[in-house]
Amino acid sequence: MTLSLRAQSVASLEVRVVGLLRDLGLRMIMIDEVHNLLAGTHREQRRFLNVLRYLSNELEASLVCFGVSEAVDAIRGDVQLARRLDEHHLANWRDDAEFSDMIQTLIAAMPLAKKSNLQVKSLRQILALTGGVTSRIFALVKDLAIDAILSGEERITDEAVANWTPLWSRHAPSQRRLEKSGA
């Protein structure tokens, strides 16, 4: 009896949610980091993909899924869903005017009191440190902006770019010392 009541409540919630989404005029469902779907069991993956397909059909909404290359594998778990989606790969940034413009725009969006004027050498170093991967570039610039605020510099300098190290590697030397000492 309890299972029956639970099933009814899930079904009634589903009807309500779809009705609310329809009333809102939902036209697109966007899912970021869809590759995380692969962390679930096969059954959980199937259930999630079925829900996506159902919502897309029921609401006549477009699906947009973002993720790393494994995201394609996650979506391919449902052949019908995979047929509906086109794959588009973002190329890594290159050393060109578009990259320079993007960095300048990103830095200008940071809450810094002073203007940052990076030299070409620094831009190339940012590109080299990140491999041209957008998320890494954003993380690096965010770290630089935080450091600039904390130091009182209030701008990102060429020296800061030259001295930047990822947060995880800043703790590596002290971690190695702890490991050697047996702590």
VENMOUR-V821195 format. One record per residue. N is the residue number from 1. OMEGA is omega in whole degrees, -180 to 180 (999 if undefined). NEAR is the number of other ideal C-beta (glycine too) atoms within 8 Angstrom. Layout:
BEGIN
N;OMEGA;NEAR
N;OMEGA;NEAR
END
This chain:
BEGIN
1;-179;4
2;179;5
3;180;6
4;179;7
5;179;8
6;179;8
7;179;8
8;-178;8
9;177;8
10;180;8
11;-180;8
12;176;8
13;179;8
14;179;8
15;180;8
16;-178;8
17;180;8
18;178;11
19;179;8
20;179;8
21;178;11
22;179;9
23;178;6
24;-179;6
25;180;5
26;-179;9
27;-177;5
28;175;8
29;-180;12
30;-179;7
31;178;10
32;178;6
33;-178;8
34;178;12
35;178;12
36;174;7
37;-178;11
38;179;9
39;-180;4
40;176;9
41;179;5
42;-180;6
43;178;7
44;178;8
45;-180;13
46;-178;10
47;-179;8
48;-180;10
49;176;13
50;178;9
51;178;8
52;-179;13
53;180;11
54;-179;8
55;179;12
56;180;14
57;-173;7
58;-176;7
59;-175;11
60;-177;5
61;176;11
62;176;7
63;174;12
64;-178;8
65;180;10
66;176;9
67;178;11
68;-173;5
69;178;7
70;178;9
71;179;13
72;178;8
73;-180;10
74;-178;13
75;-180;13
76;176;8
77;177;10
78;-174;12
79;-179;6
80;180;7
81;-179;13
82;179;10
83;-178;6
84;-174;7
85;173;9
86;177;3
87;175;5
88;-178;4
89;176;5
90;177;5
91;175;5
92;179;7
93;178;12
94;179;9
95;-180;6
96;-177;6
97;179;5
98;179;8
99;179;13
100;179;10
101;-180;8
102;180;10
103;-179;13
104;178;8
105;180;8
106;180;11
107;180;13
108;180;6
109;-180;5
110;-177;10
111;-179;4
112;-177;13
113;-176;4
114;179;7
115;178;5
116;179;10
117;-178;4
118;176;11
119;179;7
120;179;6
121;179;7
122;178;11
123;179;13
124;178;9
125;176;10
126;179;13
127;-179;14
128;-178;7
129;-174;9
130;-176;11
131;180;8
132;-180;9
133;-173;9
134;-177;7
135;178;6
136;178;10
137;-180;16
138;180;9
139;180;8
140;-179;12
141;176;14
142;178;9
143;179;11
144;180;12
145;178;13
146;178;8
147;-180;11
148;179;15
149;-179;10
150;-180;6
151;-177;6
152;179;5
153;177;9
154;173;8
155;178;10
156;-176;13
157;176;10
158;179;9
159;179;6
160;178;12
161;-179;13
162;-177;8
163;-175;6
164;171;11
165;179;6
166;-178;7
167;-177;7
168;-178;6
169;178;7
170;-178;7
171;-176;8
172;-179;8
173;179;6
174;177;7
175;179;8
176;177;8
177;178;8
178;-180;8
179;180;8
180;-178;6
181;178;6
182;-180;4
183;999;4
END
